[in-house]
Amino acid sequence: MISEAYSSFFVELAKNNNKEWFHANKKRYENDVKIPFLRLLDAILPTLKQWENKIDEDSKKALFRINRDIRFSKDKSLYNTIMKAGFSSGGKKSELPGFYLGIDAENVHVGGGLFMVGTPELKRIRYKIAEKPEALLAIVQEHDFVQNFGKLKGDKAKRLDKELMVAAKKTDLVFNKQFYAMAEFPLASFYDSENLVEEVLDHFRVIRPLNTYLNQALA
């Protein structure tokens, strides 16, 4: 599983984010970072596959590239200093609800829900919330959700359809343009431990009802 060598690689990469250093340390990246991360994904995927059978079981397809897209970025660093994976029935870059895992030098980042929402899909979700606001509130105010993730996150709109204003008095979540949860916890206590698999899945279990709700809204 993930070891201290994983963290050491990213600490050094942050100080040497260039092609020469990365290529000189390519074997370290493969052996200490990529392979352990993929093994973690392989351990997680069977459970996710049981929950949503359209999620691809190939861990490599869930993995985001370590190379950064710098075409439109002021930051010209060539490489991400975090490994990231996305799990969704539509693929890692899907506009469908899913699960997210990222691990950097210090922290494990776990989340899920909807990050990218098109206009038609957003309208469906908002009208589902308006139909019965307490249904979504029951999910995001549930004890384990609050304990693990705090509040449901997402950018908010400044204006709403008039038909949604009654629902807005019950919850401001109808203003959301995104619907996702995100948490992080320290990596060091999980070095070389299989317990990391269950810890990630425990967080995903809490997110699962949110994804189910959002999938129903989009159906």
Summary of the structure (lengths in Angstrom):
residues: 219
radius of gyration: 18.9
end to end distance: 37.4
largest distance: 60.1
contacts: 654
relative contact order: 0.16
helix: 52%
strand: 16%
